[in-house]
Amino acid sequence: MTINCKGQLIDLSSPKVMGILNVTPNSFFDGGKYKNEKEILSQVEKMLAEGATFIDIGAYSSKPNAEFVSEEEEISRIVPAINLILKHFPETILSIDTFRSEVAKTSIENGAAIINDISAGHLDDKMLEVIAKYNVPYIMMHMRGTPQTMQTLTVYDDIVKEMLFYFSERIVKVRSFGINDLIIDPGFGFAKKLDQNYEVFQKMELFNMLELPLLVGISRKSMIYKTLDTSIEEALNGTTILNTLALTKGAKILRVHDVKEAMECVTLFNKINS
């Protein structure tokens, strides 16, 4: 199970870690933390040294009820970050967290290797054309509505069954564009109530029937700290536990704020299964 990132084949038979870099002032955990070149480079260097295979840059917060950001503003945040990182760490495999085709296009042209779309192409009709044109790996997440409306769209008859249908439909659509490298993300916290997140997690191995790499992004999310009656800042231990369980259920990429701890999960998981 491999993906092609700018000519480099990444083997996902051993799980990989994707480090999160938010260049937004309002991300739910680290918003505003990386607002100048020194802070961005320091964090990227740290994540790469700790073992991250990918760095995922986001410039539009997708937390519930996040405020709208214009396309121009998103590009103005993300392109300088891409250029800065690739200037200092040219081998970095950059993923771009966006649902806008123009942001994706501009990011790829500036050196990004992967597009991570929370809407799986539903929020921009031109997204799949861009992915096909540039032939980059495409991460498709499950979500309903938009970041502003998703938490009002949480009624399901059978959430996992409906998610499998959602992904099956999107896979057919995306394949019709000739796109090869696909990754699916269950979208924990997106259009899902707390108990629904845990139902999806409990049955997560069912997504392996889609025969695509599975990305899990649960880092410091409310499903952890609300269950533990704690805070985002104190949610690392819970994150580590769920990341470990996600690996046992077939996760191939862990998308995290804390790379060192996630890499320890992967190392011990691989040791057990070696």
Secondary structure as GFF3:
##gff-version 3
##sequence-region A 1 274
A	DSSP	beta_strand	2	5	.	.	.	ID=ss1
A	DSSP	beta_strand	8	11	.	.	.	ID=ss2
A	DSSP	beta_strand	16	22	.	.	.	ID=ss3
A	DSSP	alpha_helix	37	50	.	.	.	ID=ss4
A	DSSP	beta_strand	54	58	.	.	.	ID=ss5
A	DSSP	alpha_helix	71	88	.	.	.	ID=ss6
A	DSSP	beta_strand	93	97	.	.	.	ID=ss7
A	DSSP	alpha_helix	101	109	.	.	.	ID=ss8
A	DSSP	beta_strand	114	117	.	.	.	ID=ss9
A	DSSP	alpha_helix	127	134	.	.	.	ID=ss10
A	DSSP	beta_strand	138	141	.	.	.	ID=ss11
A	DSSP	three_ten_helix	150	152	.	.	.	ID=ss12
A	DSSP	alpha_helix	159	175	.	.	.	ID=ss13
A	DSSP	beta_strand	182	185	.	.	.	ID=ss14
A	DSSP	alpha_helix	194	202	.	.	.	ID=ss15
A	DSSP	three_ten_helix	204	210	.	.	.	ID=ss16
A	DSSP	beta_strand	215	216	.	.	.	ID=ss17
A	DSSP	alpha_helix	222	225	.	.	.	ID=ss18
A	DSSP	three_ten_helix	232	234	.	.	.	ID=ss19
A	DSSP	alpha_helix	236	248	.	.	.	ID=ss20
A	DSSP	beta_strand	253	256	.	.	.	ID=ss21
A	DSSP	alpha_helix	259	273	.	.	.	ID=ss22
###
